[in-house]
Structures are given as C-alpha cells and as structure tokens.
Amino acid sequence: MAEHLSPAPPTAVRLTRYTKTEQSEILGDGADPFGVAHAGLTWLPKEDHFGIRLGDRLVAHAGLLVLPVSVGGTDTEVVGVGGVAVAPDLRGNGLARLVVTAALDHARTLGPQYGLLFCRQPLVPLYQRLGWRALEQDVHVEQHEGPVLMPLRTMWTPLHEGANWPTGAVRLLSFPM
Ligand SMILES: CC(C)(COP(=O)(O)OP(=O)(O)OC[C@H]1O[C@@H](n2cnc3c(N)ncnc32)[C@H](O)[C@@H]1OP(=O)(O)O)[C@@H](O)C(=O)NCCC(=O)NCCS
C-alpha cells in the first residue's frame, strides 16, 4: 500500500539572491507593495536575505542590514530588518513569523544588541506578537537632504539577553532599511 505523504512543513532558508524579480515573485508588481510610498523616503537594500519556498515558488522574505545609529548621543549599531513580505494568498499562516525568526537567528550572530524596523501603524500589533516593542519617541533617519523625521513607527527587539533600548534621542545615521 502506498504511504501517505504529507507536504513537508515550510522552512526558512538563507537566499543567495534577492532582487526586484524575487520581490515581485512574492508581492507582485504593484506600485507600492509595502504601502509606504506616502512617506517619500529613500530606502537601503538589505544585505542578508531569508526566504521561504513552497515548491518552486518563493513566498516569503525578510532582509537584514547592520546600520549605525545614535541613541542619546552614543553611537552604536543595530541590525535593521526590512522587506518583510509574504505572498498575499498565503498570509495569516505564520510565514512572516517563520521567516522573521530565521532572520533574527542570524541577526544574533552579527554583533549588535538590537534589531530595528520601521512599519506602518497597523502592523505594530503583529510585530508586538513577534516580540518587538514600539518606540514612542521621534526617530530621525538620514535622507539626501539630511536628517528627517521618520513618519512610520519604529520598533526594536533585543538580540541578546538583557539588551534594553537606551533612553535618549534616536537618530539612524544612514538611510532607513
Ligand atoms: C505583514 C506581513 C508580512 C504579515 O505576514 P503573515 O504571514 O500574514 O504574518 P503571520 O501569519 O506570520 O503573523 C505573524 C503573527 O502576527 C499575528 N497577527 C497578525 N495580524 C495581527 C494583528 N492585527 N494583531 C495582532 N497580531 C496579529 C499572527 O497571529 C501571528 O502570530 P502567531 O504566530 O502567534 O499566531 C504580510 O501581511 C505582508 O507581506 N504585507 C505586505 C508587505 C508589508 O507591509 N510588509 C511589512 C513591512 S514592515
């Protein structure tokens, strides 16, 4: 009798390549798939990429990039998390949790004490569910014209035990990710 084969559970893997083509594979070719165009910001591409494949199809992504930040006048570094995306037809199945968890496992090997991300207000509860905390204060980020106020919400997560976000003015010393 043939054995019943259930599909393997999805796993997140490191991606060697993540370009506009791979992003479109997940999110399609819409003009503003992250819903952040209104912010009018220039963003940085990410350095390390994690993804979930179902069969031949890339269905989820999270990217990482180590960035300099000043908090309360002290320079440090954060691991920026960005480009978090799940294919529209597969949302609500835990794929963002899976791919962000894989990205953060790698982020813990990079040195900085904190992960940082920017998101639209409606996504704050989702990231809180994943262990992120919202910063209530203003955050400035670099743009071509100089530092500007980040109009999106800023969230952080500890990458190492006991890491606590320091008090003081927050300024990302680079374009946002
Ligand atoms: C945001 C996005 C990545 C979420 O992907 P997803 O696969 O649906 O998310 P998940 O199913 O993994 O949900 C993650 C967790 O948040 C929870 N969650 C989802 N919506 C929530 C809400 N409104 N309030 C509280 N928790 C919520 C889920 O229950 C899950 O928690 P659990 O694992 O404990 O059950 C997806 O909607 C997307 O690609 N959006 C477009 C691109 C975008 O805006 N990306 C964000 C850039 S910052």
The ligand as a Tripos MOL2 file, in Angstrom:
@<TRIPOS>MOLECULE
LIG
   48    50     1     0     0
SMALL
NO_CHARGES

@<TRIPOS>ATOM
      1 C1          2.9370   41.9250    7.1360 C.3       1 LIG1
      2 C2          3.0110   40.5390    6.5270 C.3       1 LIG1
      3 C3          4.4610   40.2130    6.2020 C.3       1 LIG1
      4 C4          2.4710   39.5080    7.5630 C.3       1 LIG1
      5 O1          2.6310   38.2000    7.0430 O.3       1 LIG1
      6 P1          1.7950   36.9370    7.5870 P.3       1 LIG1
      7 O2          2.4040   35.7040    7.0390 O.co2     1 LIG1
      8 O3          0.3470   37.1520    7.3380 O.co2     1 LIG1
      9 O4          2.0530   37.0050    9.1650 O.3       1 LIG1
     10 P2          1.9550   35.7770   10.1710 P.3       1 LIG1
     11 O5          0.8140   34.8940    9.7590 O.co2     1 LIG1
     12 O6          3.2820   35.1240   10.3330 O.co2     1 LIG1
     13 O7          1.5770   36.5330   11.5130 O.3       1 LIG1
     14 C5          2.5490   36.8440   12.4750 C.3       1 LIG1
     15 C6          1.9110   36.8960   13.8480 C.3       1 LIG1
     16 O8          1.1510   38.1010   13.9870 O.3       1 LIG1
     17 C7         -0.1620   37.7820   14.4050 C.3       1 LIG1
     18 N1         -1.0360   38.8130   13.8430 N.ar      1 LIG1
     19 C8         -1.4020   39.0050   12.5740 C.ar      1 LIG1
     20 N2         -2.1790   40.0890   12.4850 N.ar      1 LIG1
     21 C9         -2.2750   40.5940   13.7270 C.ar      1 LIG1
     22 C10        -2.9400   41.7050   14.2930 C.ar      1 LIG1
     23 N3         -3.6740   42.5500   13.5430 N.pl3     1 LIG1
     24 N4         -2.8270   41.9290   15.6230 N.ar      1 LIG1
     25 C11        -2.0930   41.0990   16.4060 C.ar      1 LIG1
     26 N5         -1.4270   40.0200   15.9090 N.ar      1 LIG1
     27 C12        -1.5430   39.7820   14.6000 C.ar      1 LIG1
     28 C13        -0.4070   36.3910   13.8580 C.3       1 LIG1
     29 O9         -1.4330   35.7310   14.5800 O.3       1 LIG1
     30 C14         0.9560   35.7500   14.1060 C.3       1 LIG1
     31 O10         1.1110   35.4230   15.4580 O.3       1 LIG1
     32 P3          1.1350   33.8780   15.9300 P.3       1 LIG1
     33 O11         2.2470   33.2530   15.1110 O.co2     1 LIG1
     34 O12         1.4580   33.9550   17.3650 O.co2     1 LIG1
     35 O13        -0.2170   33.3290   15.6050 O.co2     1 LIG1
     36 C15         2.1430   40.4370    5.2330 C.3       1 LIG1
     37 O14         0.8470   40.8890    5.5200 O.3       1 LIG1
     38 C16         2.6900   41.2400    4.0610 C.2       1 LIG1
     39 O15         3.5300   40.7440    3.2860 O.2       1 LIG1
     40 N6          2.2290   42.5130    3.8770 N.am      1 LIG1
     41 C17         2.6510   43.3580    2.7610 C.3       1 LIG1
     42 C18         4.0960   43.8240    2.8970 C.3       1 LIG1
     43 C19         4.3190   44.5930    4.2010 C.2       1 LIG1
     44 O16         3.5980   45.5120    4.5470 O.2       1 LIG1
     45 N7          5.3650   44.1740    4.9280 N.am      1 LIG1
     46 C20         5.7310   44.7360    6.2090 C.3       1 LIG1
     47 C21         6.9070   45.6290    6.0890 C.3       1 LIG1
     48 S1          7.3320   46.2940    7.7020 S.3       1 LIG1
@<TRIPOS>BOND
     1     1     2 1
     2     2     3 1
     3     2     4 1
     4     2    36 1
     5     4     5 1
     6     5     6 1
     7     6     7 2
     8     6     8 1
     9     6     9 1
    10     9    10 1
    11    10    11 2
    12    10    12 1
    13    10    13 1
    14    13    14 1
    15    14    15 1
    16    15    16 1
    17    15    30 1
    18    16    17 1
    19    17    18 1
    20    17    28 1
    21    18    19 ar
    22    18    27 ar
    23    19    20 ar
    24    20    21 ar
    25    21    22 ar
    26    21    27 ar
    27    22    23 1
    28    22    24 ar
    29    24    25 ar
    30    25    26 ar
    31    26    27 ar
    32    28    29 1
    33    28    30 1
    34    30    31 1
    35    31    32 1
    36    32    33 2
    37    32    34 1
    38    32    35 1
    39    36    37 1
    40    36    38 1
    41    38    39 2
    42    38    40 1
    43    40    41 1
    44    41    42 1
    45    42    43 1
    46    43    44 2
    47    43    45 1
    48    45    46 1
    49    46    47 1
    50    47    48 1
@<TRIPOS>SUBSTRUCTURE
     1 LIG1         1 GROUP 0 **** ****
